Amino acid sequence: MPSLSFPYGRDVLTIDVASNRLKAKLVSELNHYHSEKSELQLILDAIDNPVGTSKLSMLAEGKQSVVILASDHTRPVPSRLIIPALLDEIRHGNPDADITILVGTGCHRGTTEDELAMKFGSEIMVNEHIVVHDCDNNSMAYLGKLPSGGDLYINQIAYESDLLIAEGFIEPHFFAGFSGGRKSLMPGIASRKTVLYNHNAEFIAHPKARTGILDGNPIHEDMLFAAQKAKLSFICNVVINTEKKVLYAVAGDCNLAHLDGCRFLSSKCQVNAAPADIVITSNGGYPLDQNIYQSIKGMTAAEATVNKGGVIIMLAQAEDGHGAPEFYKTFAEEQDLDNMLKAFTQTPKDATRIDQWQSQIFARVLQHATVIFVSNAPDNMVRDMHMIPASSLEEALECGENLLGNPNATITAIPDGVAVVVTQAGG
C-alpha cells in the first residue's frame, strides 16, 4: 500500500492508499536532480558568468545609487545566500555604492521585521538599508503606457536608482507562466493601479495565461515590457526543489537569463495529467501555504488533472487565514459562481478590483471540482470560501469518498502543486 507524503507548513502530512486506487504521483524531476556544486557555489558561478550582460561588478562601476529588488515573506527565495553574493559583487566594482534593498511585496501586506530578519539574517538587517515596498504609496514614478494600455507606475526609489538589479526564484506560475525575472519589477514594486490593470479579467481568461506558458501570454508581455522600461539591468534567479534547496542558478539580462532558467525548469517540471476522481495536492509547505489566497496556485495543478465534478483535497496550513480581505469578501458575499464570473468578465480593465484575478481563477476551479480544505483556518472561513473544511488528510479523503459515493474513488497525488506543470499526454 503506497504511502503518500505532502508538505504542510513546516511539517509533512502522510497517508496510505490502496495501490489499485492510486492513478499516479505527479512530481517534478527536480526531486531527483542533484548538482555536484553547493548552493552558494551555483549562485556565485551564475553571477560570475552572466547571460547577456557584463559582469555585475562592471555594471556597478561609477553608479552612485544601486537598488536590489528582493522577494518578500511569501516566497522561499534563499535571500541569505543571494543577497550577500550580490552585495559583494557590487562592492567589488564600486566600494562606495549607496545600496538599498527594496523588498518587492507587490500587493501583499508589508513584510514584518521578524520576517525580514528570518529572510536576510541579522548581519544584513543591521548593516544594510532595507525598504519595504508599499503599492499604495503616492510617491510613484510614471514610466508611460504598457503594451496593454495600462499606466506603468513603479516605486520611486527604484526609478531614481543608477543601477537596478533583482534576486528571485523561478517556479511554474498559474497565470504568468513562470515566476522570477521580470516579476520582481511588476508586480513586485509596481503600484496597485498598474498591477490591477495587468491582472484584468480578459488577460486572466486568456488561453495563454496559464502555467508554463510565456509565448503569447499577455500578462508576461506587460511584465517584461515594464522590467525593460524600468531598466532592470541584472537578475540572479534560482531554481529550488521541494526542500527549498538551490539546484540551478542563472544571472544576467532580465529576459535572457530568465529564459535560460525557465528552459531548465521546464525540462524537469512537466508532468502528464493522470485524470482521477480525487486529487490531493499542496502548496509545497511554508512559506507558500500561509493563507488561502496563495493556496489557489496549488489548486490549479489539481484542476488540470481532476475529473469534472471530482474532488480536490488541498493541504495548506493557512496560519494567516484567508490572506486577502477583498478576496475573502468576494466569496463570502456571493454564493453564485456564475454571477461572480459574469461580473468579472464585464469589469473594464481599468476598473479591475483588488484580488479579482485570484477570485476569478478560484471560481473557475470551484466550478470544475469540489474543494476540501485541510488547514488551521477557522471552519466558518473555509465554508465562506465555498470549500469544505477538514482537520486531517484522513478526514478529507473520507469526506471526498462520501461526496462521490465511492469508497474506491481513484486518486492522483501532487505532493507539491506549485512545482509542476500538468499537461495532457503529448501536450
C-alpha positions in Angstrom: 0.0 0.0 0.0 1.7 3.2 -1.2 2.4 5.9 1.4 1.9 9.5 0.2 3.6 12.5 1.8 2.7 16.2 1.4 4.5 19.3 2.7 2.3 21.2 5.2 3.6 24.3 6.8 6.9 23.3 8.2 5.7 19.7 8.6 4.6 16.8 6.4 1.2 15.0 6.2 1.2 11.3 5.2 -1.5 8.9 4.2 -1.6 5.3 2.9 -3.8 4.5 -0.1 -4.6 1.2 -1.8 -2.4 0.6 -4.9 -5.4 -0.1 -7.1 -6.8 3.4 -6.3 -3.7 5.4 -7.0 -3.6 6.6 -10.6 -0.3 8.5 -10.3 2.0 10.6 -8.2 2.9 13.7 -10.1 6.3 15.1 -9.1 8.9 17.2 -10.7 12.1 15.6 -11.8 13.8 18.2 -9.7 13.3 15.9 -6.8 15.8 13.5 -8.4 18.1 16.2 -9.7 21.4 16.7 -7.9 24.2 19.2 -8.5 27.8 18.5 -7.6 28.1 22.1 -6.6 27.0 23.7 -3.3 24.0 26.1 -3.3 26.3 29.0 -2.8 28.7 27.9 -5.5 25.9 27.7 -8.0 24.9 31.2 -7.2 28.4 32.6 -7.3 29.1 30.8 -10.6 26.0 32.3 -12.2 26.9 35.8 -11.0 30.4 35.3 -12.4 29.1 34.1 -15.8 26.1 36.3 -16.6 23.9 35.7 -19.6 23.5 38.6 -22.0 25.2 41.3 -19.9 28.5 42.4 -18.5 29.5 41.2 -15.0 27.7 43.0 -12.2 30.9 44.4 -10.8 31.4 46.2 -14.2 27.8 47.4 -14.3 28.3 48.9 -10.8 31.3 51.0 -11.7 30.6 54.7 -11.4 27.0 54.0 -10.2 26.1 56.0 -7.1 22.7 54.6 -6.3 22.2 50.8 -6.5 18.8 49.1 -5.7 18.4 45.4 -5.2 14.9 44.1 -5.6 14.3 41.3 -3.1 11.4 39.0 -2.7 9.0 39.2 0.2 7.9 36.9 3.0 5.6 34.8 0.8 8.5 33.5 -1.4 11.0 30.8 -0.4 13.9 32.6 -2.1 17.2 31.9 -0.4 18.0 35.6 0.1 20.5 34.8 2.8 22.7 33.3 0.1 21.9 35.5 -2.9 21.9 39.0 -1.4 25.4 38.8 0.2 26.7 37.5 -3.1 25.2 40.4 -5.0 26.4 42.9 -2.4 30.0 41.6 -2.6 30.0 41.7 -6.4 28.6 45.3 -6.5 31.1 46.5 -3.9 33.9 44.7 -5.8 33.2 47.0 -8.7 32.2 50.0 -6.6 33.1 50.0 -2.9 31.3 53.4 -2.4 28.0 52.4 -3.9 24.9 53.6 -2.0 22.9 50.3 -1.9 19.2 49.9 -1.0 17.5 46.5 -0.7 13.9 47.1 -1.8 11.5 44.3 -0.8 9.0 43.7 -3.6 5.7 43.0 -1.9 3.5 43.5 -4.9 0.1 43.9 -3.4 0.8 41.7 -0.4 0.9 43.0 3.1 4.1 44.6 4.3 6.9 42.2 5.4 7.4 42.4 9.2 10.7 43.0 11.0 10.7 39.4 12.2 10.1 38.1 8.7 12.9 40.4 7.3 15.3 39.0 9.9 14.4 35.4 9.1 14.8 36.1 5.4 18.0 38.1 5.4 19.8 37.3 8.6 20.9 39.6 11.4 24.1 40.9 9.6 22.2 42.3 6.6 19.4 43.6 8.9 22.0 45.6 10.9 24.4 46.7 8.1 22.2 47.3 5.1 19.5 49.8 4.2 16.2 47.9 3.7 12.9 49.4 2.4 9.6 47.5 2.1 7.6 48.5 -1.0 4.0 49.8 -0.5 1.9 49.6 -3.6 -0.4 52.3 -2.3 2.3 54.9 -1.7 1.5 58.1 -3.6 5.2 58.8 -4.5 5.4 56.5 -7.5 7.2 57.2 -10.8 5.2 57.1 -14.0 7.0 55.4 -16.9 4.3 55.6 -19.6 1.9 53.1 -21.1 2.2 49.3 -21.1 1.6 47.3 -24.3 -1.9 46.6 -22.9 -2.7 50.2 -22.5 -2.3 50.4 -18.7 -0.3 53.0 -16.9 3.1 51.9 -15.6 3.9 53.3 -12.1 6.8 51.9 -10.1 8.5 52.6 -6.8 10.3 56.0 -6.8 13.4 54.5 -5.2 13.8 52.0 -8.0 13.1 54.6 -10.6 15.8 57.0 -9.2 18.5 54.4 -9.0 21.5 54.4 -11.2 21.5 50.6 -11.3 18.6 48.3 -10.7 19.1 44.6 -10.1 16.9 41.8 -8.6 17.1 38.4 -6.9 14.3 35.8 -7.3 13.4 32.3 -8.0 11.8 30.6 -10.9 8.8 28.2 -10.5 5.7 27.5 -12.5 3.2 30.3 -12.2 -0.5 29.8 -12.7 -1.1 32.8 -14.9 2.3 34.4 -15.6 3.8 31.2 -16.9 6.8 31.2 -14.6 7.8 33.4 -11.7 11.1 35.2 -11.5 12.8 37.6 -13.8 10.5 40.5 -14.8 8.1 39.7 -11.9 10.5 41.3 -9.4 9.6 44.6 -11.1 5.9 44.0 -11.8 4.1 43.3 -9.7 7.0 43.4 -7.2 7.5 47.1 -6.9 4.6 48.4 -9.1 1.7 50.5 -8.0 -1.6 48.8 -7.2 -3.2 50.6 -10.2 -0.6 49.1 -12.5 -0.9 45.6 -11.1 -4.7 45.7 -11.2 -4.7 46.6 -14.9 -2.2 43.9 -15.7 -4.3 41.3 -13.9 -7.6 42.2 -15.6 -10.3 39.6 -16.3 -9.6 39.4 -20.1 -6.0 38.6 -19.6 -6.6 36.1 -16.8 -9.1 34.3 -19.0 -6.7 34.3 -22.0 -5.8 30.7 -23.0 -2.1 31.6 -23.0 -2.2 33.0 -19.4 -1.5 29.6 -17.9 1.1 27.6 -16.1 4.3 27.2 -18.0 3.4 29.5 -21.0 5.3 32.6 -21.8 4.9 33.0 -25.6 1.7 34.9 -26.4 0.9 35.4 -22.7 -0.4 39.0 -22.4 0.4 39.1 -18.7 4.0 38.1 -19.2 4.4 40.6 -22.1 3.3 43.5 -20.0 5.6 42.4 -17.2 8.6 42.1 -19.4 8.0 45.4 -21.0 7.8 47.0 -17.6 11.1 45.5 -16.4 12.9 46.6 -19.5 11.3 50.1 -19.4 12.5 50.5 -15.8 16.0 49.3 -16.8 16.2 46.2 -14.7 19.8 45.6 -15.6 20.7 42.4 -13.8 19.0 39.5 -12.1 20.1 36.5 -10.1 17.4 33.8 -10.1 17.5 30.3 -8.7 15.5 27.1 -9.2 14.8 25.2 -6.0 13.5 21.7 -5.1 10.7 20.8 -2.6 13.2 21.0 0.2 13.9 24.6 -0.9 17.5 23.8 -1.9 19.1 25.6 -4.8 19.6 23.2 -7.8 20.3 25.7 -10.6 21.1 29.4 -10.8 21.1 32.0 -13.6 22.2 35.6 -13.7 22.4 38.4 -16.2 19.9 40.1 -18.5 16.4 40.1 -17.0 14.9 38.4 -20.1 17.7 36.2 -21.4 18.8 34.9 -18.1 15.2 34.3 -17.0 14.5 32.3 -20.2 17.6 30.2 -19.5 16.2 29.3 -16.1 12.7 28.7 -17.5 14.1 26.3 -20.1 15.9 24.3 -17.4 12.9 24.2 -15.1 10.5 23.3 -17.9 12.7 20.3 -18.8 12.3 19.0 -15.3 8.8 20.0 -14.1 6.4 19.0 -16.8 4.2 16.0 -15.9 1.4 14.3 -17.8 -2.1 14.6 -16.4 -3.5 11.4 -14.7 -7.3 12.0 -14.5 -8.8 10.9 -11.2 -11.9 11.3 -9.1 -9.9 12.7 -6.2 -6.7 14.8 -6.5 -4.6 15.6 -3.4 -2.2 18.5 -3.6 -0.4 21.1 -1.5 1.4 24.4 -2.0 4.7 23.0 -1.1 4.5 23.9 2.6 5.9 27.1 4.2 6.0 29.9 3.1 3.6 29.5 0.2 0.9 27.9 2.2 0.5 30.7 4.8 -3.0 31.6 3.6 -6.0 30.5 1.5 -5.2 33.2 -1.1 -1.8 31.7 -2.0 -3.2 28.1 -2.0 -5.1 28.7 -5.2 -1.8 28.1 -7.0 -1.6 24.5 -5.9 -5.3 24.0 -6.7 -4.8 24.9 -10.3 -2.4 22.0 -10.7 -5.1 19.7 -9.4 -7.7 21.3 -11.6 -5.6 20.2 -14.6 -6.0 16.5 -13.8 -9.1 16.0 -11.6 -12.2 14.7 -13.3 -15.0 17.1 -13.9 -17.2 17.0 -10.8 -14.5 15.4 -8.8 -12.8 16.4 -5.6 -9.7 18.4 -4.9 -8.1 17.9 -1.4 -6.0 21.0 -0.8 -3.5 20.9 2.0 -2.4 24.4 3.2 -1.7 25.3 6.8 -3.1 28.8 6.3 -1.9 30.2 9.6 -2.7 33.7 8.3 -6.3 32.8 7.4 -7.6 34.0 4.1 -4.7 36.3 3.5 -6.6 38.9 1.5 -9.8 40.7 2.7 -11.3 41.6 -0.7 -10.7 38.0 -1.9 -12.5 36.6 1.1 -15.3 39.2 0.9 -16.0 38.2 -2.7 -16.8 34.6 -1.9 -18.4 35.3 1.5 -20.9 37.7 -0.1 -21.6 35.9 -3.4 -22.8 32.3 -3.5 -23.5 32.1 -7.2 -20.2 31.4 -9.0 -21.7 32.1 -12.4 -22.8 35.6 -11.3 -19.4 36.2 -9.9 -17.6 35.2 -13.1 -20.0 37.2 -15.2 -19.3 40.3 -13.1 -15.6 39.8 -13.5 -15.8 39.5 -17.3 -17.9 42.6 -17.5 -15.4 44.7 -15.5 -13.3 47.1 -17.7 -9.6 46.6 -17.5 -9.1 49.9 -15.8 -11.7 49.1 -13.2 -10.2 45.7 -12.1 -11.0 45.1 -8.4 -8.4 44.2 -5.8 -7.6 40.4 -5.9 -10.2 40.0 -8.7 -7.8 37.7 -10.6 -7.4 35.3 -7.7 -11.1 35.2 -7.3 -11.6 34.6 -11.0 -9.2 31.6 -11.0 -10.6 30.2 -7.8 -14.1 30.4 -9.1 -13.0 28.5 -12.2 -11.5 25.8 -10.0 -14.7 25.6 -7.9 -16.9 25.2 -11.0 -14.8 22.2 -12.0 -14.5 20.4 -8.7 -15.4 20.4 -5.1 -12.5 21.5 -2.9 -11.9 20.1 0.6 -9.5 22.3 2.5 -7.2 20.9 5.2 -5.8 23.8 7.2 -5.6 25.6 10.5 -8.0 28.3 9.2 -11.4 28.6 11.0 -14.0 26.3 9.6 -16.5 29.1 9.0 -13.9 31.0 7.0 -13.3 27.9 4.8 -17.0 27.5 4.3 -17.4 31.1 3.4 -14.8 30.5 0.7 -17.1 27.8 -0.8 -14.9 24.9 0.4 -15.4 22.1 2.9 -13.1 22.2 5.9 -11.3 19.2 7.2 -9.0 18.8 10.2 -6.9 16.0 8.7 -6.0 14.3 5.5 -7.8 11.2 6.6 -11.0 13.1 7.3 -10.7 14.9 3.9 -10.3 11.7 2.0 -13.3 10.1 3.7 -15.3 13.2 3.0 -14.4 13.1 -0.6 -15.3 9.4 -0.9 -18.7 10.1 0.6 -19.3 13.1 -1.7 -18.6 10.9 -4.7 -20.5 7.9 -3.2 -17.5 5.7 -4.0 -15.1 4.3 -1.3 -12.8 3.2 -4.1 -12.6 6.5 -6.0 -9.4 6.9 -7.9 -6.7 9.2 -6.6 -3.9 11.2 -8.1 -1.3 12.8 -5.8 0.5 16.0 -6.5 2.8 16.5 -3.4 3.8 20.0 -4.5 1.2 21.7 -6.7 3.3 24.8 -7.4 6.3 22.8 -8.5 4.8 21.1 -11.6 3.3 22.0 -14.9 0.5 19.5 -15.6 -0.1 18.9 -19.3 -2.2 16.5 -21.3 -0.2 13.5 -22.7 1.7 14.6 -25.7 0.8 18.2 -25.0 
